[in-house]
Amino acid sequence: MFGTVPEPEGITNPPIDNLLGKIDSKYALCVVSADRARQINSYRQEMASGGDTNIEHYGALVPATAEDKPLSIAFEELVEGKLDWEIGTK
């Protein structure tokens, strides 16, 4: 039988409705989560290269394994209210 599964995996977990309940638009969701995913990825690279005292980025703010994708972690952080964000400031 074709159709969707009751418990979706991957990009739809957490569901888009939960994500959009925390952020204004799909555009903002894309920008904020991609930026945070880059920070998580940079942190992982810093730690892999020895993790000296010049760490510039924070690791995951939610429980995560090494196999978890940075974007999935960023989505989870957003749903749990762990991220403060503002569009248009840098």
N, C-alpha and C positions, 0 to 999 in steps of 0.2 A: 504494500500500500504506500502511496506517495503522500507527502505532506510534511509538516514541521513536527519537530519533536517537542514534548511537553517541557523538557528542561534543556534549553539550548546551550551549547558550548561555544567557546571562542569569543569572537568580537561582540556577540550579543549578550555576553555575560560579564558585567552587569547589563541589564536591558537598557536600550536607548532611552526609554521613558524615564527610568531612574536617573540617568545621566542628565537628561534635559530638565528634570525637576530641580537640579542643582546649579544649572548654568543657563544663561539667557537664550542662546541660539546654537544651532549646529556648527556655525562658523566659529563661535567662541569656544565650543567644545573641542573642535579640531585644533585650534591654535593653542589653547591652554594645555590640553593633554599631550600634544606633540612636543611642546616645550618641556613639560615635565618628564616625558619619556626620554628626551635627549639628556636631561640632567641625570636621570637614573642610569642611563647607559654610560655617561661620562664618569659617574661615581664608580661603576663596576670596572671601568678601564683603569681608573686611578688605583683602585684596590688591587687589581691584577698586576699592576706595574710596581708593586711594593708597598703602596699605601703609606708614603712618607707623611710628614707633617704639613704638606702643602695641599691638603684635600680641599677642593673648592666646591664640591657638590654634596648633597645629602642623598643617602640611600633611601630605600623604600620606607614609607611611613606606615605601612600596613604589613602584616605577615606575608612574606613572599619567599619563594625558593629560587635557586639559581636558574631553573628552567622557565620560570615565569617571564613573559615578555614585558619589556619596559612600558609599552603602551597599555597592556592589561593592568599593570600595577598602577599606572597613572589614573586609569578609569576607576579602579577600586578606591584609590585615595580620594578622588573627587566625590564618589558616592558616600564615603564615610565622613566627608566634611573635613578632611585633613589638609586641604589646599586652600590658601588665600590667594586670590588672583584678581588681576585688573587688566583689561584689554586697553591697549593704546599707551602704556607706559613702559619704558625700557631704560 
